[in-house]
């Protein structure tokens, strides 16, 4: 569900998962070396501004992992302190309450443990 007009580009470095991830990881490293915690947002599948409170995104697992998650993974690998959940729904659940996004992927697959004291 990539938005043809750029979607959430106003809050990111673009739509290319590789480039967004590289720039995001460098930002995480650069900011956090000054004892400031980085919060990457909006995790995940968020690219529609005018319906973000109502849209329910349903994409394949491959699309999720190849398009919507690689840049967040790079930020997590770079030591990102926290992540802010997106406002949209994902497969029927609020993205910020999705067991698949938060527990299966973020915690179990990626080994993320928030240094900000957030509970997943």
Secondary structure, DSSP 8 states (H G I E B T S, - for coil): ---TT-GGGGGSS-S-HHHHHHHHHHHHHHHHTTT---EEEEESS---STTTTT-EE---HHHIIIIISHHHHHHHHTT--EEEE-SSEETTEEGGG-HIIIIIIIIIIT----SS----
